[in-house]
């Protein structure tokens, strides 16, 4: 489940989502890109391994 950051009305089902609500709709990727929904599994950043010479 993704968490809503800003309130919006979903154009596919007409439901209003408020900040803090859980969103599990079909437009998840689009809404994450627009900043309305927070990704529940953000990309993990890996650190480069230090090499010694």
C-alpha positions, 0 to 999 in steps of 0.5 A: 500500500502506498501513502497519500501525501496530498489530497486528491480526487482519483479520476478513475473511481471518483474517490477522494483521498486525503493525506495519510490515506492508503492508496492501492489503485491503478494509477500508482506510478503516475501519482508517485511522479506527480508527488501525490503518493509516496512509494511504499518500496523506494529504490535502495541506494547502494554504496560503492565499495572502497578499494585500496591500492 
